[in-house]
């Protein structure tokens, strides 16, 4: 840091900037490695200790990073560095100046431990079903079983598991809200909301922007999804859709690849070799290094994510495939993240490799842009896979808005009781998901279904990014119908930039509509509705 600050020429300061980031990656990739090892076997005591150690050391790292940001702001040759590396890192440096202080170090440690406690409860889940103890990945295929009683029982087993740890989850969330609010107060914020947005690297969109989009979802999105649910009700021939029916979209056998994970990977490899030279090089690299862990198993953390490891920032895929059609969607989603890491790592800047404000755009974009190759996985069922994929994405839309509004409620009403929070969540479900029927499940009826939304506990204000990204990705998919070459070029350019541009600038660069513009949602819903109607003919 001293050499960077005392550099006597622009190039010298640039060279030290590169070295500083190299040092940052030493810690960040080590933390990523420790996290992955622990998530691969959550019963491994040694891995848990290592991950816990790194998680607590992350507070020290954040302290050093705060000094790094200050040095960037004060850099003698800042204009030269901005021309070379882009202005966004310096915007982030200014944004991040007010999110760390020595006086919140203990609070940060506490927050990280609470998150580990939540992950441990979920990761070690033992859900009793069919005389077996299952984790979430093992239970997943039964949740959308064609047999209604089976899926009802599977959902009941899941809610029973959450009821058994209800007090633990309530206490963790309560402590997280209190700890985050305490940090915000110590740093001079009115609430954690402003601090939370800064931690999410949001340099270009605000709570007002999110409220604008939620209003559109409430006005246009909720009725659109109600129409989709009505069509679903007719297809599956039930008098009323219950909560355990929501993921069961068709009475026909679900389109599944019916192939081994090795064969699926081989087909993905071939697909990526045909999409573009860049995707071919990417998949060659992760295949050569076997940089993935994609099969579910006991003691493995549920969920899916992409990360990167080592000095080369090698992309890594962590998945829990379970033999359903969703396997292909999830693999495409996470390869979208990993491909963006691959394309943006040339910047050698952590904030540009994983751009928190736009990360999901690249994953949802990949899900839809690989549609032309889906016949290799689903054959005659390809059109149905695509239809259910598109419908499923929009059915998710109101939930994302409910979660986002709930998070704003949590951190603007910090004195609310646990029961107040559950009542508020149930109120938001009735507003955004009016068709949801818990069929006499008293535990869920009292407002507890948010327990399984891990982002509420681990990464506040991130969940909404999934739906914002889906809104943008569907526009790229629409463009692909019109000109596939242009659509891919736009996507590739966004991947190259990664976090170098804030979300709004990425949107402008790709010439797609912003979700924060009034009346931007309805035209897209009209197009999708027309496509669905034609696909169902």
N, C-alpha and C positions, 0 to 999 in steps of 0.2 A: 504494500500500500504506500509506503514511504517513497519508494522509487517512482511509482506512478504519479504521486503528488508533486515530486520534485523534478519531473522530466523537463528537459530544456528545449525539446523540439516536438512538433506534432507527431512525427513518426515514432519517436522514442516513447511518448505517452501512449500511443496506439499499441506499441509492442508490449508495454507493461500491462495494458488493458487486457490483451489476449492472455498473458500469463496469470493475471488475477482470475480470469474466468476458468482457466485450466485448473487452478487450485479449488475453485468452487465446485467443479465437476468431480474432483476427488471425493469430496464429502457426499455430494448428492448421489453419485452412482453407488457409493458404499451404503448409503441409507436405502436406496432402491433395492440393492441386493439383500440387505438384512430383512426388509419388508417381505420380499418375495419368498425368501427361505422360510420365514415364519408362517406365511400364508399357505405355503405348500404342505406344512405339517404343523398344525396348531397345537398338537400334543407334545411337540419336541421342546423340552424345557430349555435346552441350550439356545435354540433359535429364538424362543420368546425372550430370554434374557438379553440376547444380542440386539434384537429389535427394540426392546424397551430402552436399552442403553443408548442406542442411536437416536431414538425418539426424544429422550431427555437432552442429549447433546445437541439436538436440533435447535434448542433455545440459544445455546452458545453460538451456533452457526448464524442464527438470525441476528444476533447482536453484531457479529462481524459483518454480516451483509448490510446492516444499517449503516455501518461505517463506510462500507464500499459505496453505497448509494450517495452518501454525503460527499465522498471524494469525487464521484461523477458530477454531482451538481456544481462543485467548486473547481472542476478541472480547468487548468490554464488554457488548454486547447479544446474546449468543449465544442466549439463550432466545427472543428475539424473532425472530432469523434462523431458528432451527430451526422455529418455528411457521409462518413464512412460506414457507420453502423445503424443509422436511422434515429429519429427523434423519440421513438416510443420508449426505449430503455430509460431515457432521461425524464420522460413524463412519469414513468413508473417510479424512478428514483425520487422524484418530488412527491409523488403520491404516497410512497412508502415511508417518508420521513417521520410521519406522525403515527406510525403503527407499532413502533417498538420503543421501549424505554426500559432502563434497568429496574424501574419500579414495578414492572409487570412480569418480571422473569418468573417469579414463583407461580403467578397465575397461569402463565404459559405452560409451565411444567404440569400444573394440575390439569389443565385442559387436555394436554396430550395423554396423560394417564387415564382420564375419563374416557377418551376416545378408544384407547387400548382396551379398557374394560368393556366397552360396548362391543367392539370387534370380537373380543374373546367370547362373550355371551352368544353372539350370533354365529361365529365361526365354529364353535364347539356344539352347536345345536344337536340335540338328540330328540327328534320328533317321532313319537310313537305312532306307527301306521302299519297295518297289515302284519301285526306281531313282529315288527322290526323297528330298530332305531335308525332313523334316516336324518341326513343333513338336508339343507334346502335344495341342493342340486339333485339329490336322489329323489326327493319328493316331487320335484317339478313336473315330470311327465304325468303324474296322477292328477295334478291340479286341473288339467284340461282333458281329462279322460272322456271318451265318447259315452261312457256310462255315467249317467247323471248322479247316481248314488255314490259312485266311486269318487267323483270330483267333489261332491258335497262333503264326504267323509274326509277327503284329503285336506280340504280347506278348513274343516273343523279341527283336524289334527294340528294344522299350523296355528290356528288361533288358540288352541289349547296350550301349545308350547309357549306362546307369548303371554298367555294368562298366568303361566307358572313363574314367569320372570317379570311380571308387571311391576312389582314394587321396585325391583332393581333398575328397570328402565326408567321409571318415573324419577327415581333418585338421581340417576345419571343425567337425564335431561334437565332436571331442576338445577343440579350443580353446574351443568354446562351453561345454562342461561345466566345463572348468577355470576359465574366466573367471567364469562364474556362481557357481561354488563359492567362488572367491576373493572375489567381492563379498559373498557371504553371510558368509564368515568375518570379513572386515573390519567388517561391520556387527553382528557378534556372534551370528549364527545358527549352529545346529548343522549345518545343511545348506541348500542352496538351496530345498528344498521349502517351508519356511515363508515364505521371501522370495518364491518364485514364486507362492504362493497370495495373498500380499498384493498383488503386482503384478497379479494377476487380479481385484482388488477383491472378494475373497471375505470378506465380513464375517459370513456366516451359515452356511457349510458348511466342513467340515474334511476332512483326509485320512481320518479314521475314517468320515465319511459316505460318501466315495467308495468305501472298502473294503467298506462294507455293501452298496452297490449292486453292486459288482463280484462280490461273493459270490452275489448273486441271479442275476446274469447267468451265472455259472459253474454254478450249481445248476439254474436254470430256463431261462435264455436259450439256452445252448449246445445242450441237447437239442431245444428248440423249433426252432432254426435247422437242426439236423441233419435234422429232419422235413421242413422246407422244402426242403432240399437233396435229400432222397430223392425228394420229389415232382418237383423240377426234373429230376433224373436220369431219371425215368420219362418226363417230357414231351419232353425233348430226345433221349431214346433213346441214351444212351451207357452203356457198361459201368461207368465210374467218372468222376466229375466231376474234371477237371483244373483247374489254376489259371486257364487261359485260357477255361474254360467258365463260371466263376463268375458273370459278368455277363450270360450268354446264358440268359435265363429261359424262352424259349419258342421252338419251331421255326417258329411262325407269323411272318409278316413283322412286324417291330416296329411298333407304332402310332406313326406320325410325322405331324406336322402338314402336311407337303408344301406349305408356303406360304412366301412371302418374309418376311424379318424385318419389313418394313413392314406386311404384313398381320397378322402375329402381334401387333405393337404395337397396331394398330388394334383387334384383337379384345380385347386386354388393356384398352385404353382403354374400350371399351364395357362389358366385364365389370366394371371398377372403377366405372364410372358407375352400375351397377345394384346393387352390393353395399351401398353406404351413401353418404351425402353426403360423409363424410370421405374415403373412398377416391376418390370422384369428384374432389374438390378436389385431392387429392394427384396423381392421374395427369394432370389438366389442367395442373398446374404443371410436372411434369417433361417433359410433351410440348411445352408452350409454349416452354420453355427448351432443348429438345433435350438434356436432361440425362442422356445415356446414350451408351455406346459398347459395342455388344452383339455385333458380328460378329468372329469370329476371323480372324486374318491373320498372315502371317510377321512376325517381330520383335516381335509383341505378346506381353506376358506371358500365360502360360496361367493358368487359374483364373477365379474370379468373386467379386466383392465389391461392397458398397455403401459409399458415402462421402457426404460433404457438402462444399459449397463456398461461399465468399463470405460476406458479412455476413448474408445471409438464411438461412444454413445450408441451401442448396439441395441436396436429395438427388441423388445421382449413382449410376448403375448402370454397373458395369464387368463385362462378360460376354464369353464366347467361345462363341456359339451355333454348332452344327456340323451342324444338319439332322437331329437325332435327337429321340426323344420326350423325352429328358432336357432339351432346350431349354426346354420348357414348365415342367417342375419347377424348373429352375434360375432361370428368370425369375420364377416365383412366389416362390421362396425369397428372392431378392435384393430383390424389391419388398416382401417382408415386412419385411426390415431397413430399407429406405428409408422405408416407411410409418411404422414405429415412430419413426425419426428425425424425420419430418414431424410426428408427433403429440406428440413429447416436446420439440421445440425451443423451445416456449413457456417452458420452464424457464430457458433461456439458461445452462445449466450443462453443460459438456462431459461430465461423468460421468453425467449423466442422459440425454443424447442417445444415447450408446453405452454401455449398461450391460454391462460385460464378463461379469458373472456370470450374466446372463440373456439376452444378445443373441440366441442361437439359438432361443429359445422363439418369438420373433416371426416368424422366417423359416420354421421348420418348421410353425408354426401356420398361416401363410398358405398354404403348400403344400397343406395338407389342407382348409382352409376354402373354397378355391376349387373343390373337386371338383364342386359342382353345375353349374359352367359348362364342365366339360371336354368335354362333347359338342360344343361349338363348335369345338374343335380336333381331336377324334379321331372324331367321328361314331359309327359302329357299333362302333368299337374302344375306346370310352370305358371300358367295364367292364374290359377287359383292361389298359388303361393304369392304371386305379385299382388293380387287383389287383397288377400288377407294381410299382407305386409303393409300395404298402403292404408287400409282401414284401421289396422291396429295402431299405426302411428298417430292417426287423428283421434282415435278413442283415448289415447294417452293425454291429449292436449288439455282437457279440463282439469285432470288430476294435477298437472304441473302448475297450473294457475292456482289451484287450491293450496298446494304445498307452499308456493311462493307467498301467497297472502298470509298463510299461517305463520311462516317464518317472520314476516314483518310484524304480525301480531305478537309473537313470542318476545321479540326484542324491543317492542314499543310498549309492552304491558308486562314489565318484569315482576310486578307484584302479584300477578295473576296466580291463583292456586293451580295445583295439578288438575283438579276437577274443572276449573275454569278453562284450562287449555283443551281438555277433552271435549267439553261442551262447544268450544269454538271450532275445533276440528270437525265435529259432527255437523255444526251449522254450515261450515264451508262445503262439506260433502253434499249437503242438501241443496246448496246453491249451485255448485259446479257439476255435481253428479246426481241430479234429481231422480234418475232412474234407479239408483243403487238401492237394493233391498237386501237386508241382512238376514231375512228369513228366520227371525226369532233368535239369532245369535246375540244374546244379551251382552257378551263381552265386546263385540265389535260395535253394537248399537250404542254403547256409551262413549264411543269416540276414541278407540285405541288402534285403529288400523294403521296409523302413522308410525307405529313402532318399527315396522319393517322397512321404512324409508330411511336408510342409513345416512343419507346426506344431511338430514335434519340434525343428526348427532355429530357427524364428522366434518362436513364441509358446508356450513350454512350459506344459503343463497346460490348454491351451484345448481340445484335441481331444475330450476326454470330454464337453465341454459340448454337442456335437452330439447325442450319444445321450441325455443327460439331457433336452435340449430335445425330442427326438423322443418320449421317454416321456411328457412332459407334453402335447405337441401332439396325440398320439393320443387322450388323454383329452378334449381339446377337440373333436376330430373325433367321438368317441363321443357326446359331449353334443349335437353338431350333428345326429346321427341322431335324437335324442330331441326336441330343441327348438332349431332353428337360430337363433332370435332371441336366446335366452339365451346360446348359445355365442358368437355374434358380440358381444354386449354385454360378456361377460366378457373376450374378446380385446381389444376396443376400450379397455376400462378399463385393462388391463395396458399397452397401447401408450401411453396418455396418461401413465401413471406413469413408464414407461421405467425409468431407473435410480434413481428417487426411492425405490423400495422394493427391499430385497435379495431374492434369489431366493425364499427361504422365505416371505417376506411376500407376494410376488406369487402364489405357489402357494396360500397360505391365502386370499387375497382372491378368487381364482378358484374356490375350493372344489374343488381337484383334489388327488389324492394325491401325496405327496412320494416321489421315488425313494429317499430315504434312510430311509424307514420299512421295517422288516422285513416281508417277505412282501407288498410292494406290487406286485411285477412279475407274479407268476403270475396274479392275477385279470385283469389286462389282456391277458396272453397268451391266456387262455381265451376272452375276448371276440373277440379278433382271429382266433383259430383257428376259432371258430364263423362269423365273417363270411367268412373265406376259403372254408370248406367250402360255405357257401351260394352264394358267388359262382362257385364251380367247378361247381355243379350244372347 
